Amino acid sequence: MASLLHLPITGTYYTFDAIDVDEAVDMLVELLEVSTQEEKDEIEKCRGAYVHLTWPRVIYRSKCDARQ
């Protein structure tokens, strides 16, 4: 990054703690208000404790549209 943007990088890098699939499901079910099965299906597509970035965006937009 420093060589591409010619910006100095100071300080320590932030490292994320790894979470397991069950923790990811619980967090996303609570935060996105989706069913556990929807979340498990999305996580299985990504093969790990991950989701595609477009999936929460679609969920968020549909929730916003429903509330208007």
PDB file of N, H, CA, C and O in Angstrom:
ATOM      1  N   MET A   1       0.823  -1.182   0.000  1.00  0.00           N
ATOM      2  CA  MET A   1       0.000   0.000   0.000  1.00  0.00           C
ATOM      3  C   MET A   1       0.870   1.250   0.000  1.00  0.00           C
ATOM      4  O   MET A   1       0.582   2.213  -0.711  1.00  0.00           O
ATOM      5  N   ALA A   2       1.908   1.234   0.779  1.00  0.00           N
ATOM      6  H   ALA A   2       2.142   0.452   1.356  1.00  0.00           H
ATOM      7  CA  ALA A   2       2.784   2.401   0.849  1.00  0.00           C
ATOM      8  C   ALA A   2       3.438   2.680  -0.496  1.00  0.00           C
ATOM      9  O   ALA A   2       3.585   3.843  -0.874  1.00  0.00           O
ATOM     10  N   SER A   3       3.829   1.654  -1.220  1.00  0.00           N
ATOM     11  H   SER A   3       3.709   0.710  -0.913  1.00  0.00           H
ATOM     12  CA  SER A   3       4.480   1.878  -2.510  1.00  0.00           C
ATOM     13  C   SER A   3       3.496   2.303  -3.588  1.00  0.00           C
ATOM     14  O   SER A   3       3.886   3.013  -4.515  1.00  0.00           O
ATOM     15  N   LEU A   4       2.240   1.898  -3.503  1.00  0.00           N
ATOM     16  H   LEU A   4       1.923   1.321  -2.750  1.00  0.00           H
ATOM     17  CA  LEU A   4       1.239   2.296  -4.487  1.00  0.00           C
ATOM     18  C   LEU A   4       0.772   3.727  -4.295  1.00  0.00           C
ATOM     19  O   LEU A   4       0.665   4.481  -5.262  1.00  0.00           O
ATOM     20  N   LEU A   5       0.494   4.103  -3.064  1.00  0.00           N
ATOM     21  H   LEU A   5       0.580   3.489  -2.279  1.00  0.00           H
ATOM     22  CA  LEU A   5      -0.067   5.427  -2.787  1.00  0.00           C
ATOM     23  C   LEU A   5       0.957   6.420  -2.256  1.00  0.00           C
ATOM     24  O   LEU A   5       0.653   7.601  -2.089  1.00  0.00           O
ATOM     25  N   HIS A   6       2.160   5.949  -1.993  1.00  0.00           N
ATOM     26  H   HIS A   6       2.408   4.990  -2.128  1.00  0.00           H
ATOM     27  CA  HIS A   6       3.218   6.789  -1.444  1.00  0.00           C
ATOM     28  C   HIS A   6       2.791   7.429  -0.119  1.00  0.00           C
ATOM     29  O   HIS A   6       3.090   8.592   0.153  1.00  0.00           O
ATOM     30  N   LEU A   7       2.093   6.649   0.683  1.00  0.00           N
ATOM     31  H   LEU A   7       1.850   5.705   0.462  1.00  0.00           H
ATOM     32  CA  LEU A   7       1.672   7.080   2.016  1.00  0.00           C
ATOM     33  C   LEU A   7       2.428   6.264   3.050  1.00  0.00           C
ATOM     34  O   LEU A   7       2.553   5.048   2.904  1.00  0.00           O
ATOM     35  N   PRO A   8       2.926   6.902   4.075  1.00  0.00           N
ATOM     36  CA  PRO A   8       3.615   6.131   5.109  1.00  0.00           C
ATOM     37  C   PRO A   8       2.611   5.327   5.947  1.00  0.00           C
ATOM     38  O   PRO A   8       1.516   5.798   6.254  1.00  0.00           O
ATOM     39  N   ILE A   9       2.996   4.158   6.291  1.00  0.00           N
ATOM     40  H   ILE A   9       3.886   3.775   6.042  1.00  0.00           H
ATOM     41  CA  ILE A   9       2.160   3.320   7.151  1.00  0.00           C
ATOM     42  C   ILE A   9       2.826   3.273   8.512  1.00  0.00           C
ATOM     43  O   ILE A   9       3.956   2.802   8.647  1.00  0.00           O
ATOM     44  N   THR A  10       2.119   3.764   9.518  1.00  0.00           N
ATOM     45  H   THR A  10       1.201   4.147   9.408  1.00  0.00           H
ATOM     46  CA  THR A  10       2.660   3.776  10.875  1.00  0.00           C
ATOM     47  C   THR A  10       1.726   3.026  11.798  1.00  0.00           C
ATOM     48  O   THR A  10       0.542   2.873  11.498  1.00  0.00           O
ATOM     49  N   GLY A  11       2.230   2.572  12.882  1.00  0.00           N
ATOM     50  H   GLY A  11       3.191   2.696  13.126  1.00  0.00           H
ATOM     51  CA  GLY A  11       1.406   1.861  13.857  1.00  0.00           C
ATOM     52  C   GLY A  11       1.312   0.386  13.534  1.00  0.00           C
ATOM     53  O   GLY A  11       1.972  -0.115  12.623  1.00  0.00           O
ATOM     54  N   THR A  12       0.492  -0.287  14.288  1.00  0.00           N
ATOM     55  H   THR A  12      -0.043   0.120  15.028  1.00  0.00           H
ATOM     56  CA  THR A  12       0.338  -1.722  14.108  1.00  0.00           C
ATOM     57  C   THR A  12      -0.881  -2.010  13.241  1.00  0.00           C
ATOM     58  O   THR A  12      -1.837  -1.235  13.208  1.00  0.00           O
ATOM     59  N   TYR A  13      -0.830  -3.118  12.555  1.00  0.00           N
ATOM     60  H   TYR A  13      -0.054  -3.748  12.582  1.00  0.00           H
ATOM     61  CA  TYR A  13      -1.956  -3.555  11.739  1.00  0.00           C
ATOM     62  C   TYR A  13      -3.019  -4.166  12.641  1.00  0.00           C
ATOM     63  O   TYR A  13      -2.713  -4.742  13.685  1.00  0.00           O
ATOM     64  N   TYR A  14      -4.249  -4.034  12.228  1.00  0.00           N
ATOM     65  H   TYR A  14      -4.498  -3.566  11.379  1.00  0.00           H
ATOM     66  CA  TYR A  14      -5.336  -4.657  12.979  1.00  0.00           C
ATOM     67  C   TYR A  14      -5.509  -6.079  12.480  1.00  0.00           C
ATOM     68  O   TYR A  14      -5.591  -6.317  11.276  1.00  0.00           O
ATOM     69  N   THR A  15      -5.563  -7.013  13.399  1.00  0.00           N
ATOM     70  H   THR A  15      -5.496  -6.819  14.378  1.00  0.00           H
ATOM     71  CA  THR A  15      -5.806  -8.397  13.025  1.00  0.00           C
ATOM     72  C   THR A  15      -7.138  -8.829  13.622  1.00  0.00           C
ATOM     73  O   THR A  15      -7.448  -8.536  14.776  1.00  0.00           O
ATOM     74  N   PHE A  16      -7.905  -9.521  12.823  1.00  0.00           N
ATOM     75  H   PHE A  16      -7.654  -9.759  11.885  1.00  0.00           H
ATOM     76  CA  PHE A  16      -9.203  -9.997  13.262  1.00  0.00           C
ATOM     77  C   PHE A  16      -9.064 -11.357  13.911  1.00  0.00           C
ATOM     78  O   PHE A  16      -8.267 -12.189  13.477  1.00  0.00           O
ATOM     79  N   ASP A  17      -9.844 -11.574  14.950  1.00  0.00           N
ATOM     80  H   ASP A  17     -10.492 -10.899  15.302  1.00  0.00           H
ATOM     81  CA  ASP A  17      -9.888 -12.892  15.565  1.00  0.00           C
ATOM     82  C   ASP A  17     -10.769 -13.786  14.703  1.00  0.00           C
ATOM     83  O   ASP A  17     -11.839 -13.373  14.255  1.00  0.00           O
ATOM     84  N   ALA A  18     -10.322 -14.985  14.480  1.00  0.00           N
ATOM     85  H   ALA A  18      -9.453 -15.321  14.844  1.00  0.00           H
ATOM     86  CA  ALA A  18     -11.109 -15.928  13.690  1.00  0.00           C
ATOM     87  C   ALA A  18     -12.348 -16.347  14.487  1.00  0.00           C
ATOM     88  O   ALA A  18     -12.281 -16.562  15.697  1.00  0.00           O
ATOM     89  N   ILE A  19     -13.460 -16.456  13.793  1.00  0.00           N
ATOM     90  H   ILE A  19     -13.514 -16.281  12.810  1.00  0.00           H
ATOM     91  CA  ILE A  19     -14.679 -16.939  14.438  1.00  0.00           C
ATOM     92  C   ILE A  19     -15.129 -18.191  13.710  1.00  0.00           C
ATOM     93  O   ILE A  19     -14.809 -18.394  12.539  1.00  0.00           O
ATOM     94  N   ASP A  20     -15.873 -19.024  14.413  1.00  0.00           N
ATOM     95  H   ASP A  20     -16.133 -18.860  15.365  1.00  0.00           H
ATOM     96  CA  ASP A  20     -16.354 -20.236  13.763  1.00  0.00           C
ATOM     97  C   ASP A  20     -17.710 -19.971  13.104  1.00  0.00           C
ATOM     98  O   ASP A  20     -18.291 -18.898  13.262  1.00  0.00           O
ATOM     99  N   VAL A  21     -18.190 -20.947  12.379  1.00  0.00           N
ATOM    100  H   VAL A  21     -17.717 -21.819  12.251  1.00  0.00           H
ATOM    101  CA  VAL A  21     -19.419 -20.797  11.605  1.00  0.00           C
ATOM    102  C   VAL A  21     -20.616 -20.504  12.503  1.00  0.00           C
ATOM    103  O   VAL A  21     -21.466 -19.684  12.153  1.00  0.00           O
ATOM    104  N   ASP A  22     -20.690 -21.160  13.648  1.00  0.00           N
ATOM    105  H   ASP A  22     -20.000 -21.826  13.932  1.00  0.00           H
ATOM    106  CA  ASP A  22     -21.834 -20.949  14.548  1.00  0.00           C
ATOM    107  C   ASP A  22     -21.887 -19.516  15.063  1.00  0.00           C
ATOM    108  O   ASP A  22     -22.968 -18.936  15.160  1.00  0.00           O
ATOM    109  N   GLU A  23     -20.733 -18.937  15.395  1.00  0.00           N
ATOM    110  H   GLU A  23     -19.854 -19.409  15.316  1.00  0.00           H
ATOM    111  CA  GLU A  23     -20.692 -17.546  15.837  1.00  0.00           C
ATOM    112  C   GLU A  23     -21.113 -16.605  14.713  1.00  0.00           C
ATOM    113  O   GLU A  23     -21.832 -15.633  14.947  1.00  0.00           O
ATOM    114  N   ALA A  24     -20.664 -16.895  13.493  1.00  0.00           N
ATOM    115  H   ALA A  24     -20.080 -17.684  13.302  1.00  0.00           H
ATOM    116  CA  ALA A  24     -21.031 -16.065  12.346  1.00  0.00           C
ATOM    117  C   ALA A  24     -22.534 -16.113  12.104  1.00  0.00           C
ATOM    118  O   ALA A  24     -23.158 -15.086  11.839  1.00  0.00           O
ATOM    119  N   VAL A  25     -23.112 -17.303  12.196  1.00  0.00           N
ATOM    120  H   VAL A  25     -22.605 -18.138  12.411  1.00  0.00           H
ATOM    121  CA  VAL A  25     -24.556 -17.451  12.010  1.00  0.00           C
ATOM    122  C   VAL A  25     -25.309 -16.651  13.073  1.00  0.00           C
ATOM    123  O   VAL A  25     -26.234 -15.906  12.751  1.00  0.00           O
ATOM    124  N   ASP A  26     -24.917 -16.803  14.325  1.00  0.00           N
ATOM    125  H   ASP A  26     -24.165 -17.409  14.587  1.00  0.00           H
ATOM    126  CA  ASP A  26     -25.598 -16.092  15.416  1.00  0.00           C
ATOM    127  C   ASP A  26     -25.535 -14.576  15.236  1.00  0.00           C
ATOM    128  O   ASP A  26     -26.537 -13.886  15.423  1.00  0.00           O
ATOM    129  N   MET A  27     -24.365 -14.062  14.875  1.00  0.00           N
ATOM    130  H   MET A  27     -23.552 -14.623  14.723  1.00  0.00           H
ATOM    131  CA  MET A  27     -24.219 -12.614  14.706  1.00  0.00           C
ATOM    132  C   MET A  27     -25.072 -12.093  13.554  1.00  0.00           C
ATOM    133  O   MET A  27     -25.758 -11.081  13.690  1.00  0.00           O
ATOM    134  N   LEU A  28     -25.028 -12.781  12.432  1.00  0.00           N
ATOM    135  H   LEU A  28     -24.470 -13.603  12.321  1.00  0.00           H
ATOM    136  CA  LEU A  28     -25.754 -12.290  11.268  1.00  0.00           C
ATOM    137  C   LEU A  28     -27.259 -12.463  11.405  1.00  0.00           C
ATOM    138  O   LEU A  28     -28.022 -11.643  10.893  1.00  0.00           O
ATOM    139  N   VAL A  29     -27.694 -13.507  12.081  1.00  0.00           N
ATOM    140  H   VAL A  29     -27.074 -14.173  12.496  1.00  0.00           H
ATOM    141  CA  VAL A  29     -29.126 -13.676  12.339  1.00  0.00           C
ATOM    142  C   VAL A  29     -29.621 -12.543  13.223  1.00  0.00           C
ATOM    143  O   VAL A  29     -30.696 -11.992  12.987  1.00  0.00           O
ATOM    144  N   GLU A  30     -28.847 -12.198  14.232  1.00  0.00           N
ATOM    145  H   GLU A  30     -27.974 -12.646  14.423  1.00  0.00           H
ATOM    146  CA  GLU A  30     -29.231 -11.113  15.138  1.00  0.00           C
ATOM    147  C   GLU A  30     -29.173  -9.752  14.451  1.00  0.00           C
ATOM    148  O   GLU A  30     -30.102  -8.957  14.592  1.00  0.00           O
ATOM    149  N   LEU A  31     -28.115  -9.470  13.721  1.00  0.00           N
ATOM    150  H   LEU A  31     -27.360 -10.116  13.606  1.00  0.00           H
ATOM    151  CA  LEU A  31     -27.922  -8.148  13.141  1.00  0.00           C
ATOM    152  C   LEU A  31     -28.753  -7.904  11.888  1.00  0.00           C
ATOM    153  O   LEU A  31     -29.244  -6.794  11.682  1.00  0.00           O
ATOM    154  N   LEU A  32     -28.918  -8.922  11.049  1.00  0.00           N
ATOM    155  H   LEU A  32     -28.519  -9.823  11.216  1.00  0.00           H
ATOM    156  CA  LEU A  32     -29.666  -8.750   9.804  1.00  0.00           C
ATOM    157  C   LEU A  32     -31.113  -9.196   9.906  1.00  0.00           C
ATOM    158  O   LEU A  32     -31.904  -8.989   8.985  1.00  0.00           O
ATOM    159  N   GLU A  33     -31.455  -9.811  11.036  1.00  0.00           N
ATOM    160  H   GLU A  33     -30.813  -9.978  11.784  1.00  0.00           H
ATOM    161  CA  GLU A  33     -32.822 -10.298  11.272  1.00  0.00           C
ATOM    162  C   GLU A  33     -33.274 -11.247  10.167  1.00  0.00           C
ATOM    163  O   GLU A  33     -34.380 -11.119   9.642  1.00  0.00           O
ATOM    164  N   VAL A  34     -32.424 -12.187   9.824  1.00  0.00           N
ATOM    165  H   VAL A  34     -31.526 -12.291  10.251  1.00  0.00           H
ATOM    166  CA  VAL A  34     -32.757 -13.223   8.851  1.00  0.00           C
ATOM    167  C   VAL A  34     -32.910 -14.541   9.590  1.00  0.00           C
ATOM    168  O   VAL A  34     -32.519 -14.658  10.751  1.00  0.00           O
ATOM    169  N   SER A  35     -33.475 -15.524   8.920  1.00  0.00           N
ATOM    170  H   SER A  35     -33.793 -15.429   7.977  1.00  0.00           H
ATOM    171  CA  SER A  35     -33.637 -16.824   9.563  1.00  0.00           C
ATOM    172  C   SER A  35     -32.294 -17.550   9.611  1.00  0.00           C
ATOM    173  O   SER A  35     -31.388 -17.274   8.824  1.00  0.00           O
ATOM    174  N   THR A  36     -32.197 -18.458  10.529  1.00  0.00           N
ATOM    175  H   THR A  36     -32.934 -18.682  11.168  1.00  0.00           H
ATOM    176  CA  THR A  36     -30.965 -19.242  10.669  1.00  0.00           C
ATOM    177  C   THR A  36     -30.699 -20.041   9.404  1.00  0.00           C
ATOM    178  O   THR A  36     -29.549 -20.186   8.989  1.00  0.00           O
ATOM    179  N   GLN A  37     -31.754 -20.559   8.792  1.00  0.00           N
ATOM    180  H   GLN A  37     -32.688 -20.442   9.129  1.00  0.00           H
ATOM    181  CA  GLN A  37     -31.572 -21.353   7.575  1.00  0.00           C
ATOM    182  C   GLN A  37     -31.051 -20.509   6.422  1.00  0.00           C
ATOM    183  O   GLN A  37     -30.194 -20.967   5.666  1.00  0.00           O
ATOM    184  N   GLU A  38     -31.552 -19.282   6.270  1.00  0.00           N
ATOM    185  H   GLU A  38     -32.248 -18.910   6.884  1.00  0.00           H
ATOM    186  CA  GLU A  38     -31.038 -18.386   5.224  1.00  0.00           C
ATOM    187  C   GLU A  38     -29.543 -18.143   5.406  1.00  0.00           C
ATOM    188  O   GLU A  38     -28.766 -18.183   4.452  1.00  0.00           O
ATOM    189  N   GLU A  39     -29.167 -17.894   6.644  1.00  0.00           N
ATOM    190  H   GLU A  39     -29.799 -17.861   7.419  1.00  0.00           H
ATOM    191  CA  GLU A  39     -27.772 -17.612   6.938  1.00  0.00           C
ATOM    192  C   GLU A  39     -26.895 -18.830   6.696  1.00  0.00           C
ATOM    193  O   GLU A  39     -25.816 -18.711   6.115  1.00  0.00           O
ATOM    194  N   LYS A  40     -27.342 -19.991   7.133  1.00  0.00           N
ATOM    195  H   LYS A  40     -28.218 -20.088   7.605  1.00  0.00           H
ATOM    196  CA  LYS A  40     -26.557 -21.205   6.920  1.00  0.00           C
ATOM    197  C   LYS A  40     -26.389 -21.503   5.436  1.00  0.00           C
ATOM    198  O   LYS A  40     -25.329 -21.960   5.007  1.00  0.00           O
ATOM    199  N   ASP A  41     -27.432 -21.244   4.652  1.00  0.00           N
ATOM    200  H   ASP A  41     -28.292 -20.873   5.000  1.00  0.00           H
ATOM    201  CA  ASP A  41     -27.336 -21.460   3.212  1.00  0.00           C
ATOM    202  C   ASP A  41     -26.278 -20.546   2.595  1.00  0.00           C
ATOM    203  O   ASP A  41     -25.492 -20.984   1.755  1.00  0.00           O
ATOM    204  N   GLU A  42     -26.258 -19.289   3.006  1.00  0.00           N
ATOM    205  H   GLU A  42     -26.897 -18.933   3.688  1.00  0.00           H
ATOM    206  CA  GLU A  42     -25.273 -18.345   2.473  1.00  0.00           C
ATOM    207  C   GLU A  42     -23.860 -18.726   2.892  1.00  0.00           C
ATOM    208  O   GLU A  42     -22.933 -18.652   2.085  1.00  0.00           O
ATOM    209  N   ILE A  43     -23.688 -19.131   4.135  1.00  0.00           N
ATOM    210  H   ILE A  43     -24.440 -19.192   4.791  1.00  0.00           H
ATOM    211  CA  ILE A  43     -22.360 -19.522   4.620  1.00  0.00           C
ATOM    212  C   ILE A  43     -21.861 -20.771   3.900  1.00  0.00           C
ATOM    213  O   ILE A  43     -20.669 -20.884   3.613  1.00  0.00           O
ATOM    214  N   GLU A  44     -22.756 -21.704   3.606  1.00  0.00           N
ATOM    215  H   GLU A  44     -23.724 -21.612   3.839  1.00  0.00           H
ATOM    216  CA  GLU A  44     -22.346 -22.907   2.880  1.00  0.00           C
ATOM    217  C   GLU A  44     -21.867 -22.562   1.476  1.00  0.00           C
ATOM    218  O   GLU A  44     -20.947 -23.200   0.965  1.00  0.00           O
ATOM    219  N   LYS A  45     -22.479 -21.559   0.842  1.00  0.00           N
ATOM    220  H   LYS A  45     -23.227 -21.040   1.257  1.00  0.00           H
ATOM    221  CA  LYS A  45     -22.031 -21.132  -0.483  1.00  0.00           C
ATOM    222  C   LYS A  45     -20.604 -20.606  -0.437  1.00  0.00           C
ATOM    223  O   LYS A  45     -19.839 -20.783  -1.386  1.00  0.00           O
ATOM    224  N   CYS A  46     -20.250 -19.961   0.666  1.00  0.00           N
ATOM    225  H   CYS A  46     -20.871 -19.818   1.436  1.00  0.00           H
ATOM    226  CA  CYS A  46     -18.917 -19.353   0.796  1.00  0.00           C
ATOM    227  C   CYS A  46     -17.891 -20.300   1.393  1.00  0.00           C
ATOM    228  O   CYS A  46     -16.702 -19.982   1.425  1.00  0.00           O
ATOM    229  N   ARG A  47     -18.327 -21.446   1.860  1.00  0.00           N
ATOM    230  H   ARG A  47     -19.293 -21.705   1.834  1.00  0.00           H
ATOM    231  CA  ARG A  47     -17.443 -22.478   2.419  1.00  0.00           C
ATOM    232  C   ARG A  47     -16.618 -21.977   3.602  1.00  0.00           C
ATOM    233  O   ARG A  47     -15.392 -22.083   3.605  1.00  0.00           O
ATOM    234  N   GLY A  48     -17.293 -21.438   4.590  1.00  0.00           N
ATOM    235  H   GLY A  48     -18.290 -21.352   4.588  1.00  0.00           H
ATOM    236  CA  GLY A  48     -16.600 -20.973   5.786  1.00  0.00           C
ATOM    237  C   GLY A  48     -17.447 -19.955   6.514  1.00  0.00           C
ATOM    238  O   GLY A  48     -18.619 -19.773   6.185  1.00  0.00           O
ATOM    239  N   ALA A  49     -16.877 -19.294   7.493  1.00  0.00           N
ATOM    240  H   ALA A  49     -15.925 -19.442   7.760  1.00  0.00           H
ATOM    241  CA  ALA A  49     -17.611 -18.302   8.287  1.00  0.00           C
ATOM    242  C   ALA A  49     -17.620 -16.957   7.556  1.00  0.00           C
ATOM    243  O   ALA A  49     -17.243 -15.931   8.124  1.00  0.00           O
ATOM    244  N   TYR A  50     -18.050 -16.971   6.301  1.00  0.00           N
ATOM    245  H   TYR A  50     -18.356 -17.804   5.840  1.00  0.00           H
ATOM    246  CA  TYR A  50     -18.055 -15.783   5.467  1.00  0.00           C
ATOM    247  C   TYR A  50     -19.385 -15.668   4.730  1.00  0.00           C
ATOM    248  O   TYR A  50     -20.131 -16.640   4.620  1.00  0.00           O
ATOM    249  N   VAL A  51     -19.669 -14.481   4.231  1.00  0.00           N
ATOM    250  H   VAL A  51     -19.062 -13.691   4.320  1.00  0.00           H
ATOM    251  CA  VAL A  51     -20.793 -14.269   3.320  1.00  0.00           C
ATOM    252  C   VAL A  51     -20.301 -13.374   2.190  1.00  0.00           C
ATOM    253  O   VAL A  51     -19.335 -12.629   2.356  1.00  0.00           O
ATOM    254  N   HIS A  52     -20.967 -13.448   1.044  1.00  0.00           N
ATOM    255  H   HIS A  52     -21.752 -14.053   0.909  1.00  0.00           H
ATOM    256  CA  HIS A  52     -20.652 -12.535  -0.046  1.00  0.00           C
ATOM    257  C   HIS A  52     -21.116 -11.137   0.355  1.00  0.00           C
ATOM    258  O   HIS A  52     -22.158 -10.996   0.995  1.00  0.00           O
ATOM    259  N   LEU A  53     -20.375 -10.125  -0.003  1.00  0.00           N
ATOM    260  H   LEU A  53     -19.528 -10.239  -0.523  1.00  0.00           H
ATOM    261  CA  LEU A  53     -20.700  -8.756   0.372  1.00  0.00           C
ATOM    262  C   LEU A  53     -22.053  -8.317  -0.178  1.00  0.00           C
ATOM    263  O   LEU A  53     -22.742  -7.515   0.453  1.00  0.00           O
ATOM    264  N   THR A  54     -22.433  -8.818  -1.311  1.00  0.00           N
ATOM    265  H   THR A  54     -21.873  -9.469  -1.823  1.00  0.00           H
ATOM    266  CA  THR A  54     -23.723  -8.417  -1.898  1.00  0.00           C
ATOM    267  C   THR A  54     -24.904  -8.926  -1.087  1.00  0.00           C
ATOM    268  O   THR A  54     -25.961  -8.295  -1.085  1.00  0.00           O
ATOM    269  N   TRP A  55     -24.751 -10.042  -0.403  1.00  0.00           N
ATOM    270  H   TRP A  55     -23.893 -10.554  -0.405  1.00  0.00           H
ATOM    271  CA  TRP A  55     -25.871 -10.625   0.334  1.00  0.00           C
ATOM    272  C   TRP A  55     -26.372  -9.710   1.470  1.00  0.00           C
ATOM    273  O   TRP A  55     -27.573  -9.448   1.524  1.00  0.00           O
ATOM    274  N   PRO A  56     -25.510  -9.209   2.385  1.00  0.00           N
ATOM    275  CA  PRO A  56     -26.031  -8.300   3.412  1.00  0.00           C
ATOM    276  C   PRO A  56     -26.570  -7.002   2.815  1.00  0.00           C
ATOM    277  O   PRO A  56     -27.503  -6.413   3.361  1.00  0.00           O
ATOM    278  N   ARG A  57     -26.001  -6.557   1.714  1.00  0.00           N
ATOM    279  H   ARG A  57     -25.243  -7.036   1.270  1.00  0.00           H
ATOM    280  CA  ARG A  57     -26.477  -5.339   1.070  1.00  0.00           C
ATOM    281  C   ARG A  57     -27.908  -5.532   0.560  1.00  0.00           C
ATOM    282  O   ARG A  57     -28.750  -4.651   0.731  1.00  0.00           O
ATOM    283  N   VAL A  58     -28.181  -6.661  -0.055  1.00  0.00           N
ATOM    284  H   VAL A  58     -27.497  -7.377  -0.194  1.00  0.00           H
ATOM    285  CA  VAL A  58     -29.529  -6.955  -0.543  1.00  0.00           C
ATOM    286  C   VAL A  58     -30.508  -7.059   0.627  1.00  0.00           C
ATOM    287  O   VAL A  58     -31.622  -6.541   0.550  1.00  0.00           O
ATOM    288  N   ILE A  59     -30.103  -7.716   1.693  1.00  0.00           N
ATOM    289  H   ILE A  59     -29.198  -8.137   1.755  1.00  0.00           H
ATOM    290  CA  ILE A  59     -30.947  -7.849   2.881  1.00  0.00           C
ATOM    291  C   ILE A  59     -31.250  -6.472   3.461  1.00  0.00           C
ATOM    292  O   ILE A  59     -32.401  -6.167   3.772  1.00  0.00           O
ATOM    293  N   TYR A  60     -30.230  -5.648   3.606  1.00  0.00           N
ATOM    294  H   TYR A  60     -29.294  -5.896   3.353  1.00  0.00           H
ATOM    295  CA  TYR A  60     -30.396  -4.302   4.172  1.00  0.00           C
ATOM    296  C   TYR A  60     -31.342  -3.462   3.317  1.00  0.00           C
ATOM    297  O   TYR A  60     -32.245  -2.813   3.844  1.00  0.00           O
ATOM    298  N   ARG A  61     -31.142  -3.474   2.021  1.00  0.00           N
ATOM    299  H   ARG A  61     -30.408  -4.002   1.593  1.00  0.00           H
ATOM    300  CA  ARG A  61     -32.022  -2.692   1.135  1.00  0.00           C
ATOM    301  C   ARG A  61     -33.459  -3.170   1.195  1.00  0.00           C
ATOM    302  O   ARG A  61     -34.386  -2.359   1.201  1.00  0.00           O
ATOM    303  N   SER A  62     -33.652  -4.478   1.241  1.00  0.00           N
ATOM    304  H   SER A  62     -32.900  -5.137   1.236  1.00  0.00           H
ATOM    305  CA  SER A  62     -35.027  -4.989   1.299  1.00  0.00           C
ATOM    306  C   SER A  62     -35.700  -4.618   2.620  1.00  0.00           C
ATOM    307  O   SER A  62     -36.899  -4.340   2.646  1.00  0.00           O
ATOM    308  N   LYS A  63     -34.942  -4.613   3.711  1.00  0.00           N
ATOM    309  H   LYS A  63     -33.968  -4.839   3.690  1.00  0.00           H
ATOM    310  CA  LYS A  63     -35.484  -4.195   5.013  1.00  0.00           C
ATOM    311  C   LYS A  63     -35.845  -2.707   4.989  1.00  0.00           C
ATOM    312  O   LYS A  63     -36.891  -2.312   5.505  1.00  0.00           O
ATOM    313  N   CYS A  64     -34.977  -1.882   4.387  1.00  0.00           N
ATOM    314  H   CYS A  64     -34.128  -2.203   3.968  1.00  0.00           H
ATOM    315  CA  CYS A  64     -35.266  -0.448   4.290  1.00  0.00           C
ATOM    316  C   CYS A  64     -36.507  -0.188   3.440  1.00  0.00           C
ATOM    317  O   CYS A  64     -37.354   0.629   3.802  1.00  0.00           O
ATOM    318  N   ASP A  65     -36.609  -0.883   2.315  1.00  0.00           N
ATOM    319  H   ASP A  65     -35.921  -1.547   2.022  1.00  0.00           H
ATOM    320  CA  ASP A  65     -37.775  -0.711   1.445  1.00  0.00           C
ATOM    321  C   ASP A  65     -39.061  -1.138   2.145  1.00  0.00           C
ATOM    322  O   ASP A  65     -40.106  -0.507   1.981  1.00  0.00           O
ATOM    323  N   ALA A  66     -38.976  -2.208   2.922  1.00  0.00           N
ATOM    324  H   ALA A  66     -38.128  -2.720   3.056  1.00  0.00           H
ATOM    325  CA  ALA A  66     -40.164  -2.702   3.634  1.00  0.00           C
ATOM    326  C   ALA A  66     -40.631  -1.722   4.720  1.00  0.00           C
ATOM    327  O   ALA A  66     -41.825  -1.646   5.013  1.00  0.00           O
ATOM    328  N   ARG A  67     -39.712  -0.988   5.305  1.00  0.00           N
ATOM    329  H   ARG A  67     -38.743  -1.050   5.068  1.00  0.00           H
ATOM    330  CA  ARG A  67     -40.078  -0.054   6.377  1.00  0.00           C
ATOM    331  C   ARG A  67     -40.602   1.267   5.846  1.00  0.00           C
ATOM    332  O   ARG A  67     -41.190   2.037   6.604  1.00  0.00           O
ATOM    333  N   GLN A  68     -40.406   1.554   4.559  1.00  0.00           N
ATOM    334  H   GLN A  68     -39.929   0.928   3.942  1.00  0.00           H
ATOM    335  CA  GLN A  68     -40.876   2.825   4.000  1.00  0.00           C
ATOM    336  C   GLN A  68     -42.296   2.745   3.547  1.00  0.00           C
ATOM    337  O   GLN A  68     -42.842   3.731   3.052  1.00  0.00           O
TER     338      GLN A  68
END
